[in-house]
Amino acid sequence: MATTGCRVGVTPTHGPSVTEGWLRESEAEMISVLLVESHAAVRDAFATMFNMQEDFTVVATASSVREAINLAWVHQPDIALIDMQLPNDSGFHMIEQLRSSVPHCRCVLLTSNDLQGYRCRAYEYGAWAYLSKELSFADIVGALEQVHDGKRLIDPRVICRENHSPLTNRETDVLRMVARMGTTAEISKVMHLSPGTINNYVSSIMSKLGASNRVQALIIARENGWI
């Protein structure tokens, strides 16, 4: 005699189970984070602490801009928490690239140099927050939650009162490379620009800052918080 309905002990196969549905919904609600930090110990500590939070998941970690951009494209994070001082590059450059390749990802800069010029550039590049490394981890988590909720934590009213640099973004990037690497040949290789172009940028920088040489230009820029 034929029977109808489901056999005893067998779960119907149509549709997801309650547990599966809950897991997918729970995962979807978590805030995905890409950590970009040059120091391995700091990077690993942040990853461990974020993964202990109920609402966060670290989808990838990176130590350089190039690595981070590739990982961001693959994992599509909600937020990128970026170390301001990256090897041979800057967090500003990464924000610029992320806005083109992963536009929905909200960038947050983490820095040990809380200078007015940095905050100004962070706002201009499109960062959602500019946080000091001296903040407690709980404060950083709270800031990222606000950013995820759509709140930008860099106040443009404060930015407008700051000491603005006369340099363009590219000129500032070149000057930062001068501070780190020194020679035109090295800077040219890292920035993928010809030596002549680098020298033209340096000449423009010195002219705008009223400096007689590169060292003086660096001193003026640092004293004003522009690099």
C-alpha positions as CSV (number, residue, x, y, z in Angstrom):
1,M,0.0,0.0,0.0
2,A,1.4,3.4,-1.0
3,T,2.0,6.0,1.7
4,T,1.9,9.7,1.5
5,G,3.8,12.5,3.3
6,C,7.3,12.5,4.7
7,R,9.0,9.5,6.2
8,V,9.6,9.5,9.9
9,G,13.0,11.1,10.8
10,V,13.5,12.7,7.4
11,T,13.4,16.5,7.1
12,P,11.7,17.8,4.0
13,T,14.2,19.0,1.5
14,H,12.3,22.0,0.2
15,G,13.6,25.4,1.5
16,P,16.3,26.2,4.1
17,S,16.1,24.9,7.6
18,V,15.5,27.4,10.4
19,T,19.1,27.0,11.6
20,E,20.5,27.6,8.1
21,G,18.3,30.6,7.5
22,W,19.4,32.1,10.9
23,L,23.1,31.6,10.1
24,R,22.8,33.3,6.7
25,E,20.9,36.2,8.2
26,S,23.3,36.5,11.1
27,E,26.4,36.5,8.8
28,A,24.7,39.1,6.5
29,E,24.3,41.5,9.4
30,M,27.9,41.4,10.5
31,I,30.2,44.3,9.6
32,S,33.0,43.0,7.3
33,V,36.4,44.6,7.8
34,L,39.6,44.7,5.8
35,L,42.6,45.4,8.1
36,V,45.5,47.2,6.5
37,E,48.4,47.5,8.9
38,S,52.2,47.4,8.2
39,H,53.2,45.8,11.6
40,A,52.3,42.1,11.8
41,A,51.9,42.1,15.6
42,V,49.5,45.0,15.5
43,R,47.6,43.6,12.5
44,D,47.2,40.2,14.2
45,A,46.1,41.7,17.5
46,F,43.4,43.8,15.8
47,A,42.2,40.9,13.8
48,T,41.8,38.7,16.9
49,M,40.0,41.4,18.8
50,F,37.6,42.3,16.0
51,N,36.8,38.6,15.5
52,M,35.8,38.4,19.1
53,Q,33.1,41.0,18.6
54,E,29.6,39.8,17.8
55,D,29.0,42.3,15.0
56,F,32.3,42.2,13.2
57,T,34.2,39.8,11.0
58,V,37.7,40.4,9.6
59,V,37.5,39.2,6.0
60,A,41.2,39.9,5.1
61,T,44.3,41.5,6.4
62,A,47.1,43.3,4.4
63,S,50.4,45.0,4.9
64,S,50.6,47.1,1.7
65,V,48.4,49.1,-0.6
66,R,48.7,46.8,-3.5
67,E,47.9,43.7,-1.5
68,A,44.9,45.5,0.2
69,I,43.4,46.7,-3.1
70,N,43.5,43.1,-4.5
71,L,41.9,41.7,-1.3
72,A,39.3,44.4,-1.2
73,W,38.2,43.5,-4.7
74,V,37.9,39.9,-3.8
75,H,36.2,40.3,-0.4
76,Q,34.1,43.5,-0.9
77,P,34.4,44.6,2.7
78,D,32.0,47.1,4.4
79,I,34.9,49.0,6.0
80,A,38.7,49.3,5.4
81,L,40.6,50.2,8.6
82,I,43.9,51.6,7.2
83,D,47.2,52.4,8.9
84,M,48.2,55.9,7.9
85,Q,51.9,55.0,7.5
86,L,52.2,52.2,5.0
87,P,55.5,51.0,3.5
88,N,56.4,53.1,0.4
89,D,52.9,54.6,0.3
90,S,50.2,56.3,2.3
91,G,46.7,55.6,3.5
92,F,45.5,58.5,1.4
93,H,46.7,56.8,-1.7
94,M,44.8,53.7,-0.8
95,I,41.6,55.6,-0.2
96,E,41.9,57.1,-3.6
97,Q,42.2,53.6,-5.2
98,L,39.5,52.1,-3.1
99,R,37.0,54.8,-4.1
100,S,37.5,53.7,-7.7
101,S,37.6,49.9,-7.3
102,V,35.3,49.2,-4.3
103,P,33.2,52.4,-4.0
104,H,30.9,51.0,-1.3
105,C,33.8,50.3,1.1
106,R,34.1,53.0,3.7
107,C,37.7,53.9,4.6
108,V,38.8,54.7,8.2
109,L,42.3,55.9,8.8
110,L,44.2,54.9,11.9
111,T,47.2,57.0,12.8
112,S,49.8,57.9,15.5
113,N,50.3,61.4,14.1
114,D,47.1,63.4,14.8
115,L,48.0,66.5,12.8
116,Q,45.7,69.1,11.5
117,G,47.0,68.8,8.0
118,Y,46.4,65.0,8.1
119,R,42.8,65.5,9.2
120,C,42.3,68.0,6.4
121,R,43.7,65.6,3.7
122,A,41.7,62.7,5.2
123,Y,38.5,64.6,4.7
124,E,39.5,65.7,1.1
125,Y,40.3,62.2,0.1
126,G,37.0,60.9,1.3
127,A,37.8,59.1,4.6
128,W,34.8,58.4,6.8
129,A,36.9,58.7,10.0
130,Y,40.4,59.6,11.2
131,L,41.2,57.8,14.4
132,S,44.2,57.9,16.7
133,K,46.0,54.7,17.6
134,E,45.9,55.9,21.2
135,L,42.1,55.4,21.4
136,S,40.9,52.3,23.3
137,F,39.8,49.4,21.2
138,A,36.2,49.9,22.4
139,D,36.3,53.5,21.1
140,I,37.6,52.2,17.7
141,V,34.8,49.6,17.6
142,G,32.3,52.3,18.4
143,A,33.6,54.6,15.7
144,L,33.4,51.8,13.1
145,E,29.8,51.0,14.1
146,Q,28.9,54.7,13.5
147,V,30.7,54.7,10.1
148,H,28.8,51.5,9.2
149,D,25.5,53.3,10.1
150,G,26.4,56.1,7.7
151,K,27.9,58.7,10.0
152,R,31.1,60.5,8.8
153,L,33.3,61.3,11.8
154,I,35.4,64.0,10.3
155,D,33.7,67.4,10.8
156,P,34.0,69.7,7.8
157,R,33.4,72.7,10.0
158,V,36.6,71.9,11.8
159,I,38.4,71.2,8.6
160,C,37.6,74.6,7.3
161,R,39.4,76.3,10.2
162,E,42.6,74.3,9.7
163,N,45.8,75.4,8.1
164,H,45.5,74.3,4.5
165,S,48.5,73.2,2.5
166,P,49.4,75.0,-0.7
167,L,50.4,71.7,-2.2
168,T,48.3,69.5,-4.4
169,N,47.6,65.9,-3.3
170,R,50.2,64.6,-5.8
171,E,52.8,67.1,-4.7
172,T,52.2,66.1,-1.1
173,D,52.6,62.4,-2.0
174,V,55.9,63.2,-3.7
175,L,57.2,65.1,-0.7
176,R,56.3,62.2,1.6
177,M,58.3,60.0,-0.7
178,V,61.2,62.4,-0.5
179,A,61.1,62.1,3.3
180,R,61.1,58.3,3.1
181,M,63.4,57.5,0.2
182,G,65.3,60.6,-0.8
183,T,66.6,60.0,-4.2
184,T,64.7,60.8,-7.4
185,A,65.4,57.4,-8.9
186,E,63.9,55.5,-6.0
187,I,60.8,57.8,-5.9
188,S,60.4,57.4,-9.6
189,K,60.4,53.6,-9.4
190,V,57.9,53.5,-6.5
191,M,55.5,56.1,-7.9
192,H,55.8,54.8,-11.5
193,L,56.7,58.3,-12.8
194,S,59.7,59.4,-14.8
195,P,62.6,61.1,-13.0
196,G,61.9,64.3,-14.9
197,T,58.3,64.4,-13.7
198,I,59.5,63.8,-10.1
199,N,62.0,66.7,-10.4
200,N,59.3,68.9,-11.8
201,Y,57.1,68.1,-8.8
202,V,59.9,68.8,-6.4
203,S,60.7,72.2,-8.1
204,S,57.0,73.1,-7.8
205,I,56.9,72.1,-4.1
206,M,60.0,74.2,-3.2
207,S,58.5,77.2,-5.1
208,K,55.2,77.0,-3.3
209,L,56.8,76.6,0.1
210,G,59.5,79.2,-0.5
211,A,62.2,76.6,0.2
212,S,65.7,76.6,-1.2
213,N,66.1,72.8,-1.1
214,R,64.3,69.6,-0.4
215,V,65.3,69.5,3.3
216,Q,63.9,72.9,3.9
217,A,60.7,72.0,2.1
218,L,60.3,69.0,4.4
219,I,60.9,71.0,7.5
220,I,58.3,73.7,6.4
221,A,55.7,71.0,5.5
222,R,56.2,69.1,8.8
223,E,56.0,72.2,11.0
224,N,52.7,73.0,9.4
225,G,51.3,69.4,9.6
226,W,51.1,69.0,5.8
227,I,52.9,65.7,5.7
